[in-house]
C-alpha cells in the first residue's frame, strides 16, 4: 500500500467541492488516513512549493494558496500516487480530460481545484509538512 497527499485548494473549498473530491477517492477504494482544514501561511507555502521559489509564477502561486482555507488529506491505496494523479487530470484544465477532477471542475491552470503528490519523495515530504504521524490513522 502507498500513501499520497491530496489537497483541495482554496477555490475548491470555496466552491464546495471537498465532498466531491473525497467521494471520488472513496469510490476508487482508497482509505482516508488523515484530513484537516487549515489556512496555509506564507512560510508553509514556501516550504510546500519550495521547488518553485524564484520562478516567475511563484508569487501568484503563493498568493493563491494562502488566499483561503484548504483541506489537506492523506489517502492510502494500491499505487495511490499514480492513480490519484490520473484521477485529478493534468494541471492545465483546458487539457484535462472530462471525468477527471480538474477536467470536471477546474476553471484555469492556476486555480485547478486540487494538488496531489507527484512521486513517493514528494508524498513523504508533503505528508510530513501537513501532518504529524500521530494525526494519521
C-alpha positions as CSV (number, residue, x, y, z in Angstrom):
1,X,0.0,0.0,0.0
2,X,1.1,3.5,-0.8
3,X,0.2,6.9,0.7
4,X,-0.3,10.1,-1.1
5,X,-1.0,13.7,-0.2
6,X,-4.0,15.4,-1.7
7,X,-5.1,19.0,-1.1
8,X,-8.3,20.7,-2.1
9,X,-7.1,24.2,-2.9
10,X,-8.9,27.5,-1.8
11,X,-11.1,27.7,-4.9
12,X,-12.2,24.1,-4.5
13,X,-13.1,24.7,-0.8
14,X,-14.9,27.9,-1.7
15,X,-16.9,26.2,-4.4
16,X,-18.0,23.3,-2.1
17,X,-16.1,20.6,-3.9
18,X,-14.4,18.9,-0.8
19,X,-17.2,16.3,-0.6
20,X,-17.0,15.5,-4.3
21,X,-13.2,15.0,-4.1
22,X,-13.5,12.8,-1.0
23,X,-16.3,10.8,-2.6
24,X,-14.2,10.1,-5.7
25,X,-11.3,8.8,-3.7
26,X,-13.6,6.7,-1.5
27,X,-15.4,5.2,-4.5
28,X,-12.0,4.4,-6.0
29,X,-11.2,2.3,-3.0
30,X,-8.7,4.4,-1.2
31,X,-8.6,4.7,2.6
32,X,-8.6,8.1,4.2
33,X,-5.8,8.2,6.7
34,X,-5.8,11.9,7.7
35,X,-7.8,15.1,6.9
36,X,-7.9,18.6,8.1
37,X,-9.0,22.1,7.1
38,X,-6.4,24.8,7.6
39,X,-5.2,28.2,6.3
40,X,-1.7,28.0,4.8
41,X,0.6,30.8,5.8
42,X,3.4,32.2,3.7
43,X,6.1,30.1,5.5
44,X,4.2,26.9,4.8
45,X,3.5,27.9,1.2
46,X,7.3,28.4,0.7
47,X,8.0,25.0,2.1
48,X,5.3,23.3,0.1
49,X,6.3,25.0,-3.2
50,X,10.0,25.2,-2.4
51,X,11.0,23.9,-5.9
52,X,9.1,26.9,-7.5
53,X,10.7,29.7,-5.4
54,X,12.4,32.2,-7.8
55,X,10.2,31.2,-10.8
56,X,8.1,33.9,-12.4
57,X,4.8,32.4,-11.3
58,X,5.8,31.7,-7.6
59,X,4.3,34.9,-6.1
60,X,1.0,34.3,-7.8
61,X,1.1,30.7,-6.6
62,X,1.9,31.6,-3.0
63,X,-0.8,34.3,-3.0
64,X,-3.4,31.9,-4.3
65,X,-2.6,29.0,-1.9
66,X,-2.7,31.4,1.1
67,X,-5.9,33.2,-0.1
68,X,-8.4,30.9,1.8
69,X,-8.8,27.6,3.6
70,X,-7.6,24.3,2.1
71,X,-8.4,20.8,3.0
72,X,-5.3,18.6,3.4
73,X,-5.7,14.8,3.2
74,X,-3.6,11.6,3.2
75,X,-5.0,8.7,1.2
76,X,-3.7,5.2,1.1
77,X,-4.2,2.6,-1.6
78,X,-2.6,0.5,-4.2
79,X,-0.4,2.7,-6.5
80,X,-2.1,5.7,-4.7
81,X,0.2,8.4,-6.2
82,X,-0.1,7.4,-9.9
83,X,-3.8,6.6,-9.6
84,X,-4.6,9.9,-7.8
85,X,-2.8,11.9,-10.4
86,X,-4.8,10.1,-13.1
87,X,-8.0,10.9,-11.2
88,X,-7.0,14.6,-10.9
89,X,-6.1,15.1,-14.5
90,X,-3.4,17.3,-16.0
91,X,-2.6,20.6,-14.4
92,X,-4.0,22.7,-17.2
93,X,-7.7,22.5,-17.0
94,X,-8.1,23.2,-20.8
95,X,-6.3,19.9,-21.4
96,X,-7.7,17.9,-18.5
97,X,-9.9,15.0,-19.7
98,X,-13.6,15.0,-18.8
99,X,-14.2,12.7,-15.9
100,X,-11.1,13.8,-14.0
101,X,-11.4,16.2,-11.1
102,X,-9.7,19.1,-13.0
103,X,-11.5,18.2,-16.2
104,X,-14.8,18.4,-14.5
105,X,-14.3,21.3,-12.0
106,X,-11.1,23.4,-12.8
107,X,-11.6,26.8,-14.4
108,X,-7.9,27.6,-15.1
109,X,-4.4,26.2,-15.0
110,X,-3.6,28.4,-12.0
111,X,-6.6,27.6,-9.9
112,X,-7.0,23.9,-10.6
113,X,-9.0,22.8,-7.5
114,X,-6.6,20.1,-6.2
115,X,-3.0,19.3,-5.6
116,X,-1.5,15.8,-5.4
117,X,1.9,14.5,-4.8
118,X,3.9,13.7,-7.9
119,X,6.1,10.9,-6.5
120,X,7.0,8.9,-3.4
121,X,9.5,11.5,-2.2
122,X,7.2,14.4,-2.6
123,X,4.4,12.4,-0.9
124,X,6.5,11.8,2.1
125,X,7.7,15.4,2.3
126,X,4.2,16.9,1.8
127,X,2.6,14.5,4.3
128,X,5.3,15.5,6.8
129,X,4.6,19.2,6.2
130,X,0.9,19.0,6.9
131,X,0.5,16.1,9.4
132,X,2.2,14.7,12.5
133,X,2.3,10.9,12.4
134,X,0.0,10.9,15.4
135,X,-2.7,12.6,13.3
136,X,-2.8,9.8,10.8
137,X,-5.0,6.7,11.4
